[in-house]
Amino acid sequence: MTPVIRLFQPGVDAVRASLRPFLLIQGLAVAFLCGLSRWCFWIPVNAATYSLPVRIQFILFLCAQGAWSLLLITLTGRDSLEPGIA
């Protein structure tokens, strides 16, 4: 019987431990960008919305809400390390 030679294969825990500082920095950057983009987006949108007549305000708000959701998905979208999590 011949011995089986195993090469070093780090487990999932070892990979997660090595990526933890990077993921923390990436998470903080995403939180900062989301906070900054919230102010940079909603202040001008609210100013524009409230400067319009009442009948148009709701329509503009719906368009702005859709644009914000697309922007938020784009800012926070990243590949996941966990299989099965989108």
N, C-alpha and C positions, 0 to 999 in steps of 0.2 A: 504494500500500500504506500503510495507516494504522499508526502505531506503537502497540504494545500498552503500556498503562500498568499497571504492576504495583504493587499496594499492598504495604507492608511486611508480610511474613508471617514471623515468627520460626520457625526450624526447631526440631526436637525438642531439639537440644542446647542452644539458647538457653533454652528453657522449663525444661529440667532444671537448667541452671545458675542460673536465677532462683529455682527452688523448692528448691535444695539446702539452704539454712539452715533452711527450714521443715521439710523432711523429716528433717534431723538432730535438730532439737528434738523432733519428733514421735516419732522412733525412740527417743530418750532417755527421753521420757515413757512410752512403751509398756514399755520395759525396766524403768523404775522401778516402774510399776504391776504388772507381772508379778512382780517380786521382792517387792514389798510384799504382793500378794495371795497369793503362795505361803506366806509366813509366817502371814498372817492366816487362811488356810484350813486348812493342813495341821497346825498345832499343835493347834487345838481338835479337829480330826477324829481325829488320832492319840490324843489324850487320851481322847476318847470311845470310840474303837475298842478301846484296850487296857483300858478299864475294864469291858468286857463279857465274857461267857463266850467260850471259844475257838470254839465252833461258830457264834456269831453274828458274830465278828470278820471273817471272810472275806466274808460277805454285806454287812456295812456298808462294808468296804473297796471292794467292787465298786461299790456305790452312790456312794461318795465319789469314786471314780475317774471315774465317768460325770459327776458334777456338776462335777468339776474340769475335765474336757475341755470341757464346755459353757461354763464360766466363762472358760477360756483362749481359746476361739474368740471369745467376745463381747468380751473385752478387746483382743485383737489384730486383730480384724476391721476392715478399712478398705478404702476404694476404692483400687484400684491405678492407677498412671499408665500402666503397660505394658499394651497390649492383649494378651489371651491369658493373663494371669496372674490367677488368681482370688484 
